[in-house]
Amino acid sequence: MISPYKGQDCLNRVIRVIIAIDGPAAAGKGTLARRLAREFNFAYLDTGSLYRAVGLSLLRAGVDPADEDAAVAASADLAPALLSDPALRDEATGGAASVVAAMPMVRSNLLEFQRNFAQHPPDDKAGAVLDGRDVGTVVCPDAPVKLFVTASPEERARRRTDELLAKGQAVDFGEILADVKARDARDSGRKDAPLKPAEDALLLDTTNLDIDAVFLRAKALVQKALASQ
């Protein structure tokens, strides 16, 4: 395992404020999670980066991400340096991550890292913000603050297209939209920890919602959770 954290996970007892943010790709959950982490001086973990790192390690080794044995081995012996690799944000890496994330053993290998990070944030932070696909439903179902951030496939594809164009990459909106829909189908249709809102999560649709408005609603929830500690 790649986790440096030890101790009871967040299923057993919550001793920190944990903010669980889930949602599909390009919905704005990462932007919101990082802003909340800065606002409250909490630790931040993009759980998707773990799956992207597994996918990236396979791509660089010339291995098909659909090779489950190779993916499981990569997830069990993941190089931490990959978590800060700029190539994690590449479109091909995202596609590979979606493939390996559907594999139960890969998810199992990465689950302990996420739970221990949430329960024991680095630098003795008072809380942790985790964003991903199953934080509120599987990783930390007892988190006091759960958000599900979403947007229409077309809006998410537009955002991703603009992001790639800004980087100077030649992209086709139709291809990006098809990829967004394919990832949604894989993430929502997998048997193990499918993408879905937790029953007690606040749904935030950012299709036509300003990021500042999203942040203020989420901030109020966190403040309420802090006041109850």
C-alpha positions in Angstrom: 0.0 0.0 0.0 1.1 3.6 -0.7 -0.5 5.0 2.4 1.7 6.6 5.1 -1.2 7.0 7.4 -2.1 4.5 10.1 -4.9 4.1 12.6 -8.7 3.6 12.6 -10.5 4.6 9.5 -13.4 7.1 9.3 -15.9 4.3 9.4 -15.1 3.6 13.0 -15.0 7.1 14.6 -14.8 10.6 13.3 -12.4 12.8 15.1 -11.9 15.4 12.3 -14.3 17.3 10.2 -14.5 15.4 6.9 -16.0 17.0 3.8 -16.9 14.4 1.1 -17.5 15.8 -2.4 -18.5 13.5 -5.2 -19.6 14.0 -8.8 -18.8 13.2 -12.4 -15.8 14.6 -14.3 -15.6 18.3 -15.0 -18.6 19.1 -12.7 -16.5 21.6 -10.7 -16.0 19.4 -7.6 -12.2 19.8 -7.6 -12.4 23.5 -7.8 -14.9 23.6 -4.9 -12.9 21.1 -2.8 -9.6 23.0 -3.1 -11.4 26.3 -2.3 -13.0 24.8 0.8 -9.7 23.3 1.9 -8.0 26.7 1.6 -10.9 28.5 3.4 -10.8 26.2 6.5 -7.1 25.2 6.3 -8.0 21.5 5.8 -6.0 18.9 4.1 -7.1 18.1 0.5 -7.1 14.9 -1.4 -8.2 14.4 -5.0 -9.0 10.7 -4.7 -9.3 10.5 -8.5 -5.6 11.2 -8.7 -4.9 7.8 -7.2 -6.8 6.1 -10.0 -5.2 8.4 -12.6 -1.8 7.4 -11.2 -2.6 3.8 -11.6 -3.8 4.4 -15.2 -0.7 6.6 -16.0 1.7 3.9 -14.7 0.1 1.4 -17.0 0.1 3.6 -20.0 3.8 4.4 -19.5 4.6 0.7 -19.2 2.8 0.1 -22.5 0.1 -2.0 -20.7 -3.6 -2.0 -21.7 -5.5 -0.4 -18.7 -8.1 -3.1 -19.2 -5.5 -5.7 -18.1 -6.9 -6.3 -14.6 -3.9 -8.2 -13.2 -1.5 -5.5 -14.2 -3.8 -2.8 -12.8 -4.2 -4.5 -9.5 -0.4 -4.9 -9.2 0.1 -1.2 -10.1 -2.4 -0.1 -7.5 -0.7 -2.2 -4.8 2.8 -0.7 -5.5 2.1 2.8 -6.7 4.9 5.3 -6.7 3.8 8.4 -4.6 5.7 10.7 -7.0 3.1 10.0 -9.7 0.4 11.8 -7.6 2.0 15.1 -8.6 2.9 14.2 -12.2 1.4 16.8 -14.7 0.5 14.0 -17.0 -2.3 13.0 -14.6 -4.5 15.6 -16.2 -4.0 14.3 -19.7 -7.2 13.1 -21.5 -5.7 9.6 -22.1 -4.8 9.3 -18.4 -8.4 10.2 -17.4 -9.8 7.5 -19.7 -7.4 4.9 -18.3 -8.4 5.9 -14.8 -12.0 5.4 -15.5 -11.2 1.9 -16.7 -9.1 0.8 -13.7 -11.6 2.4 -11.3 -14.2 -0.2 -12.2 -11.9 -3.0 -10.9 -12.9 -4.1 -7.4 -9.3 -5.1 -6.3 -7.9 -1.8 -7.5 -10.5 0.1 -5.5 -9.8 -2.1 -2.5 -6.0 -1.4 -2.7 -6.6 2.3 -2.7 -9.4 2.5 -0.2 -7.3 2.4 3.0 -5.2 5.3 1.8 -8.3 7.5 1.4 -9.8 6.5 4.7 -6.7 7.1 6.7 -6.1 10.4 5.0 -9.6 11.5 6.0 -9.3 10.3 9.6 -5.7 11.4 10.1 -5.0 14.4 7.9 -1.4 15.3 7.3 0.2 18.2 9.3 -2.4 17.6 12.0 -5.0 19.6 10.1 -8.4 20.0 11.8 -10.2 18.5 8.9 -10.0 17.0 5.4 -11.7 17.6 2.1 -11.8 14.6 -0.3 -13.3 14.7 -3.7 -14.0 11.8 -6.0 -16.7 9.4 -7.1 -17.6 7.4 -3.9 -16.3 9.4 -1.0 -19.7 10.0 0.6 -21.1 6.5 -0.2 -18.1 4.2 0.4 -14.9 5.9 1.6 -16.4 8.1 4.4 -20.1 7.4 4.7 -20.1 9.0 8.1 -18.7 12.3 6.9 -20.7 15.2 8.5 -20.7 17.2 5.2 -21.5 15.4 1.9 -21.9 17.2 -1.4 -22.7 15.8 -4.8 -21.6 18.3 -7.5 -22.9 17.7 -11.1 -23.6 19.5 -14.4 -25.0 18.5 -17.7 -22.8 16.4 -20.0 -22.8 19.1 -22.6 -21.6 21.7 -20.0 -18.9 19.5 -18.7 -17.7 18.7 -22.2 -17.6 22.4 -23.0 -15.5 23.1 -19.9 -13.1 20.3 -20.7 -12.8 21.5 -24.3 -12.1 25.1 -23.2 -9.5 23.7 -20.7 -7.7 21.7 -23.4 -7.8 24.6 -25.9 -6.3 26.9 -23.3 -3.4 24.5 -23.2 -2.9 24.7 -26.9 -4.3 21.2 -27.6 -6.3 20.5 -30.7 -9.7 19.0 -29.5 -13.0 18.1 -31.0 -16.1 18.9 -28.9 -18.0 16.0 -30.2 -15.3 13.6 -29.2 -15.0 15.1 -25.7 -18.7 14.9 -25.2 -18.7 11.2 -26.3 -15.9 10.6 -23.8 -17.7 12.3 -21.0 -20.8 10.2 -21.6 -18.8 7.0 -21.8 -17.1 7.8 -18.5 -20.4 8.6 -16.9 -21.7 5.2 -18.0 -18.7 3.3 -16.7 -18.7 5.2 -13.4 -22.4 4.8 -12.8 -22.7 1.3 -14.1 -19.9 -0.5 -12.3 -20.8 -3.1 -9.7 -18.4 -1.9 -7.1 -19.0 1.6 -5.6 -20.9 3.1 -8.5 -21.1 6.9 -8.9 -24.2 8.1 -7.2 -25.1 10.7 -4.6 -25.2 9.6 -0.9 -28.7 9.7 0.4 -27.9 12.6 2.7 -25.7 14.5 0.3 -26.6 18.1 -0.9 -27.0 18.1 -4.6 -25.3 21.1 -6.3 -25.9 21.4 -10.1 -23.3 23.8 -11.5 -24.6 23.8 -15.1 -25.9 27.4 -14.6 -24.6 28.1 -11.1 -21.8 30.5 -10.4 -18.8 29.0 -8.6 -19.1 31.6 -5.9 -22.7 30.7 -5.2 -21.7 27.0 -5.0 -18.9 27.9 -2.6 -21.1 30.0 -0.3 -23.7 27.2 0.0 -21.0 24.6 0.8 -19.2 26.9 3.2 -22.3 27.4 5.3 -22.7 23.6 5.6 -19.1 23.2 6.8 -19.5 26.1 9.3 -22.6 24.3 10.7 -20.6 21.1 11.1 -17.7 22.9 12.8 -20.1 24.5 15.3 -21.5 21.1 16.2 -18.1 19.6 17.1 
